[in-house]
Amino acid sequence: MAVRNETRVTQFILLGLSSKPDVQIAFFLLFLVMYMGTIAGNLLIMTTIYVDFQLHTPMYFFLSTLSFIDLGLSTVTVPRTLVLFLSERKTISFSDCLAQMFFFHFIGGTECFHLVLMAYDRYVAICNPLRYTTIMSRRACVLLVFSTWVCGFIHSCGQTLPILQLYFCGPNEIDHFFCEGHALSVLACSSTFFSEIADWANSGIVAVGCFSVLVVSYAYIISTVLKIPSAEGRQKAFSTCASHLTVVTLFFGPIVYLYLRPSVIIDTDKLLSVFYATITPLLNPCIYTFRNEKVRNVLKKLGSRKVSSLWTYKK
């Protein structure tokens, strides 16, 4: 076997979203505000569901888990991106790069499967309401959530292991703001045919598979809802699915586009990555808060209690 004379790359340079210092400061402030909003919004959702007994149902258990996943997805990329915006040397070691890519796909894949799980919950609640409490028992809910994390882990291994087989010896500038598989593989000195096929197959199967299951689930849901005789009943059934449908559209839209086209790194890709890595985790709590009447009522109740306690304390 031939011996390689090239020097193996041990660290990479993340080019980020812009090379202009003033623009980087603006991006830093924007990402910081979005990240703080993501933390506050998702923690608020989790806390609200935890403290109110009325929300201790499978639907809200899955919602609180989604908020936890969104926190993780944003935390994998945003803190390091914030540091890079203010650093002169925007470097990341090879091991840190792989770790970031692994956890990003791990948590992102888990969110894909978790959104499918939430659709299944709505399917059972609307299409089979008499058996809902039996099917979606506490034990079943925990096992289902655990299975989404296992599937996310398998998906991430399928994304990361092919990259480990590549040899990096020359260019080390990643045209992205975090370690993304496409942007990293184009720098390899060895053949990327296998890694590209594995990436396309893995991500494509997960994204399209999950999206297809979601479409089929909601086809059954809509068919069942339309058979409800009263307009009020139909509206109530649709309202329980509206938030989830909005989140699904925002999450899967960019992902399906990114992984179902030729692997070319363009500025649009980075903007779409910003969308599903930072903006979607920020918007999800807002969507569920504004569109879910129960969550709004609980938040109002908690707010009124807080104001009342502060007023009593001042007296």
C-alpha positions in Angstrom: 0.0 0.0 0.0 1.4 3.4 -0.9 2.5 5.7 1.9 1.1 9.2 2.0 3.7 11.9 2.1 1.3 14.8 2.7 0.8 16.3 6.1 -2.5 15.5 7.7 -4.6 18.6 8.6 -5.2 18.8 12.3 -7.3 22.0 12.4 -9.7 23.9 10.2 -10.6 27.6 9.6 -14.3 28.4 9.6 -14.9 31.2 7.1 -18.3 32.0 8.7 -20.9 34.2 7.2 -18.7 37.3 6.4 -15.1 38.4 6.5 -15.9 42.1 7.2 -15.3 43.0 10.9 -18.3 45.4 11.1 -20.6 42.8 9.6 -19.3 40.2 12.0 -20.1 42.4 15.0 -23.7 42.8 13.6 -24.0 39.0 13.2 -22.6 38.5 16.7 -25.3 40.8 18.2 -28.0 39.2 16.1 -27.0 35.6 17.0 -26.6 36.5 20.6 -30.2 37.9 20.8 -31.6 34.9 19.0 -29.7 32.5 21.2 -30.9 34.3 24.4 -34.4 34.2 23.0 -34.1 30.5 22.2 -33.0 29.7 25.8 -35.7 31.9 27.4 -38.5 30.6 25.2 -37.7 26.9 25.4 -37.1 27.1 29.2 -40.4 28.9 29.6 -42.2 26.1 27.7 -40.5 23.4 29.7 -41.1 25.1 33.1 -44.7 25.9 32.3 -45.5 22.3 31.4 -43.7 21.0 34.4 -45.4 23.2 37.0 -49.0 22.9 35.7 -50.7 19.6 36.3 -53.3 20.3 33.5 -50.4 20.0 31.0 -49.2 16.6 32.2 -50.5 14.8 29.1 -48.6 13.0 26.3 -49.0 16.0 23.9 -47.4 18.4 26.2 -44.8 15.9 27.4 -43.7 15.6 23.7 -43.8 19.4 23.5 -41.4 19.9 26.5 -39.1 17.3 25.0 -39.1 19.2 21.7 -38.1 22.3 23.6 -35.2 20.4 25.2 -34.1 19.2 21.7 -34.3 22.7 20.3 -32.1 24.0 23.1 -29.5 21.3 22.3 -29.6 21.9 18.6 -29.0 25.6 19.0 -26.3 25.1 21.6 -24.3 22.8 19.4 -23.5 25.6 16.9 -24.4 29.1 18.3 -21.9 29.5 21.3 -18.9 28.6 19.2 -20.2 30.7 16.3 -20.4 33.7 18.7 -16.8 33.2 19.8 -15.7 32.9 16.2 -17.4 36.2 15.3 -15.1 38.0 17.8 -11.9 36.0 17.2 -9.1 36.8 14.8 -8.2 33.2 14.3 -11.4 31.3 13.5 -9.9 27.8 14.0 -11.4 24.6 15.1 -9.5 21.3 15.7 -10.3 18.2 13.6 -11.7 16.4 16.7 -13.8 19.3 17.8 -15.1 19.6 14.2 -16.2 16.0 14.1 -17.7 16.3 17.6 -19.7 19.3 16.5 -20.9 17.6 13.3 -21.8 14.4 15.3 -23.9 16.2 17.9 -25.5 18.4 15.3 -26.7 15.4 13.3 -27.5 13.5 16.5 -29.8 16.2 17.9 -31.1 17.3 14.5 -31.9 13.7 13.5 -33.6 13.2 16.9 -35.8 16.3 16.2 -36.9 14.8 12.8 -38.0 11.6 14.5 -39.6 13.5 17.4 -41.7 15.5 15.0 -43.0 12.3 13.5 -43.7 11.0 17.0 -45.8 14.2 17.7 -47.7 13.6 14.5 -48.4 10.0 15.6 -49.7 11.3 19.0 -52.1 13.6 17.2 -53.1 10.8 14.9 -54.0 8.5 17.8 -55.8 11.4 19.7 -58.0 12.3 16.7 -58.4 9.0 14.8 -58.6 6.6 17.8 -59.6 8.8 20.8 -61.2 5.9 22.8 -57.9 4.1 23.0 -55.7 7.2 23.3 -54.9 6.9 27.1 -54.2 3.2 26.7 -51.9 3.5 23.6 -50.1 6.6 24.8 -49.5 5.5 28.4 -46.7 7.1 30.4 -44.4 4.1 29.8 -45.2 4.1 26.1 -44.4 7.8 25.8 -41.0 7.5 27.6 -40.1 4.5 25.3 -41.2 6.4 22.2 -39.1 9.4 23.1 -36.1 7.2 23.9 -36.5 5.5 20.5 -36.2 8.9 18.8 -32.9 9.5 20.5 -31.6 6.1 19.5 -32.6 6.7 15.9 -30.9 10.1 16.0 -27.7 8.5 17.3 -27.8 5.9 14.5 -28.4 8.6 11.9 -25.5 10.7 13.3 -23.1 7.7 13.2 -24.0 7.2 9.6 -23.1 10.9 8.9 -19.9 11.0 10.8 -18.2 7.7 10.2 -17.8 8.2 6.4 -16.0 11.5 7.2 -13.5 9.6 9.4 -12.4 7.6 6.4 -11.4 10.8 4.4 -7.9 12.1 4.3 -7.3 15.8 4.7 -3.9 17.1 3.6 -4.3 20.5 1.9 -7.0 23.2 2.1 -8.4 23.7 5.6 -10.8 26.6 5.1 -14.4 25.5 5.7 -16.9 27.7 3.8 -19.4 27.6 6.6 -20.1 28.9 10.1 -20.0 25.4 11.7 -18.6 22.0 10.7 -21.1 20.8 8.1 -20.6 17.6 6.2 -20.8 18.9 2.7 -18.5 21.8 3.4 -16.0 19.5 5.1 -15.9 16.7 2.6 -15.0 19.0 -0.3 -11.6 19.7 1.4 -10.6 16.0 1.4 -7.6 14.8 -0.6 -9.0 11.3 -0.9 -12.1 10.2 -2.9 -15.3 11.4 -1.4 -17.6 9.2 -3.5 -18.5 6.8 -0.7 -19.0 9.6 1.9 -21.2 11.6 -0.5 -23.3 8.6 -1.3 -23.6 7.7 2.4 -24.5 11.3 3.3 -27.1 11.6 0.5 -28.6 8.2 1.3 -28.7 8.6 5.1 -29.9 12.2 5.2 -32.3 11.7 2.2 -33.9 8.6 3.7 -34.3 10.2 7.1 -35.6 13.5 5.8 -37.9 12.2 3.1 -38.9 9.1 5.2 -40.0 11.3 8.1 -41.7 13.8 5.9 -43.6 11.1 4.1 -44.8 9.5 7.3 -45.9 13.0 8.4 -47.9 13.5 5.2 -49.6 10.2 5.5 -50.4 10.8 9.2 -52.0 14.1 8.5 -53.9 12.7 5.5 -55.6 10.3 7.9 -56.1 13.1 10.5 -57.6 15.5 8.0 -59.9 12.8 6.6 -61.1 12.0 10.1 -61.6 15.7 11.1 -63.7 16.4 8.0 -66.1 13.7 9.1 -66.8 15.5 12.4 -70.4 16.8 12.1 -70.0 20.1 14.0 -68.0 23.0 12.8 -66.8 23.7 16.4 -65.5 20.1 16.7 -63.6 20.4 13.4 -62.1 23.7 14.4 -61.0 22.3 17.8 -59.4 19.2 16.2 -57.6 21.3 13.6 -56.3 23.8 16.2 -54.5 21.0 18.1 -52.5 20.2 14.9 -51.9 23.8 13.6 -48.8 24.5 15.7 -47.2 21.2 14.9 -47.9 21.6 11.1 -46.2 25.0 11.2 -43.2 23.7 13.1 -42.9 20.8 10.7 -43.0 23.1 7.6 -40.3 25.4 9.1 -38.0 22.5 10.0 -38.3 20.2 7.1 -38.5 22.7 4.3 -34.8 23.8 4.4 -33.6 20.3 5.2 -35.3 18.6 2.3 -33.9 21.3 -0.1 -30.4 21.0 1.2 -30.2 17.2 1.0 -32.1 16.6 -2.2 -29.8 18.6 -4.6 -26.2 18.3 -5.8 -23.7 18.9 -3.0 -22.5 22.4 -3.9 -21.7 24.9 -1.2 -23.3 28.2 -1.9 -24.3 31.2 0.2 -27.9 30.1 0.1 -26.9 26.9 1.9 -25.4 28.8 4.8 -28.5 31.0 5.1 -30.7 27.9 5.2 -28.4 26.4 7.8 -28.9 29.5 9.9 -32.6 29.1 9.6 -32.9 25.5 10.8 -30.0 25.7 13.3 -30.9 29.0 15.0 -34.2 30.5 13.8 -36.4 27.4 14.0 -35.4 26.7 17.7 -36.3 30.3 18.4 -39.6 30.3 16.6 -41.0 26.9 18.0 -41.8 28.2 21.5 -43.4 31.3 20.0 -45.5 29.2 17.7 -46.8 26.9 20.4 -47.3 29.8 22.8 -49.3 32.0 20.5 -51.3 29.2 18.8 -52.0 27.0 21.9 -54.8 28.3 24.1 -53.9 26.0 27.1 -50.3 27.2 27.1 -51.4 30.8 26.9 -53.9 30.4 29.8 -51.3 28.7 32.0 -48.7 31.4 31.2 -51.3 34.1 32.1 -52.1 32.3 35.3 -48.4 32.0 36.2 -47.9 35.7 35.3 -50.8 36.8 37.5 -49.6 34.8 40.4 -46.1 36.4 40.1 -47.6 39.9 40.0 -49.8 39.1 42.9 -46.9 37.7 45.0 -44.8 40.7 44.2 -47.7 43.1 45.2 -48.2 41.2 48.5 -44.4 41.3 49.1 -44.3 45.1 48.6 -47.2 45.6 51.1 
